[in-house]
Amino acid sequence: MEELSIDSIRVSLSNYQRVVILKLKSKEMFIPIWVGPSEADAIAIKLQKVSLPRPLTHDLVISLLDSLSVSVEYVLIESMKDETFFAKIAIKNNDKIIMIDSRASDAIALAVRVSCPIYANEDVVEKVSVTLDHKNETVNKKNKVDIESKLRDDKNKTDLSQFVDFIDTLDLESLGDN
């Protein structure tokens, strides 16, 4: 497992889709995860420490877990199948860890609320991580070729070319300005 941090939340200039950019803590590699507008807002609101008068759904889940003396220990971006990320939320109840199936966006939204670690399995990192050329503000072309060659060899026939194309459309001028 590789530990990740949230680098940024971006909006594609071509289609206005939201993407959470996760950064590997061990190296300058990034994992883009597309999320819905509501999930992007739920993550961004907590990252920006915005106070709301009423709890959002993810806040409600955390309140429910707290009231049951259950804690979120970490979240895991477990796999990617058919261009969909699958995640698990590790909750602790009476010294027992229970893995709960989740959408990646919901797992990330919970993780930011409790400040727990976010991890990705090695195969996810290998499949979808990209490096960025900060000088030219583009996806590293070598990595793009690596991703495309992996696509041809991938047993699951996962089409990741849209991930690479999407990253190429991102406005990366302010990358690292958090």
Summary of the structure (lengths in Angstrom):
residues: 178
radius of gyration: 16.6
end to end distance: 25.2
largest distance: 50.4
contacts: 521
relative contact order: 0.18
helix: 35%
strand: 34%
